[in-house]
Amino acid sequence: MDKFSYEANGYNRREVNQFVGDVIRQTEGIIKKCRDQGSELELLKRQIASLEAEVKHYQELENTLKKSIMKAEETSDNIKRLAREESDMIIVDAKNNASRIVNEALLKAGKIENNAEILEKNMKIFKRKLRVIMEQQMAVVDEIEVLELDPR
C-alpha cells in the first residue's frame, strides 16, 4: 500500500485521487476478467452439458446395439435349433419312407416270385398235358396208319 504525503487539510488529494483511480481501474479489470471468465465458464458448462448429452446418446446406442446383438444371437440359436429339429424330422420321415419302400418292394418281390413259381408249375403241367395230348395224337396217327395198311 502506498503512503500518501500530508498537506494542510490532510492527505495529498491528487495522490489519493490517483490511488483511488488506480484501485477503480484495477477493480474494473478484475470485474471484467471475472465476467470474461464467467462467460468462458458458462461456455465450458454448455460444452460439458453438450458432451454429457452426447455421451448419454452413445451409451444408449451402445445399449441398443448390445440388446440387438443379444436378440440376433437368440434368433440365430432358435433358427439353428429349428433347423436341427426339421432335419431330424426329415431324416425320420426319410427312414420311415425308406422302410415302407423296402417293405413294399419285398412284398412285390414275394408276389413276383410266387407268380413265377405258379407260372413254372403251370408250364410243367401244360408241358405234361401237351405231351399226353401229343402222345394220344401220335397213337391216333399210328392207328390210322395201321388201318390204312390193313385192307380188310
Buried (B, 14 or more C-beta within 10 A) or exposed (E): EEEBEEEEEEEBEEBBEEBEEEEEEEEEEEEEEEEEEEEEEEEEEEEEEEEEEEEEEEEEEEEEEEEEEEEEEEEEEEEEEEEEEEEEEEEEEEEEEEEEEEEEEEEEEEEEEEEEEEEEEEEEEEEEEEEEEEEEEEEEEEEEEEEEEEEE
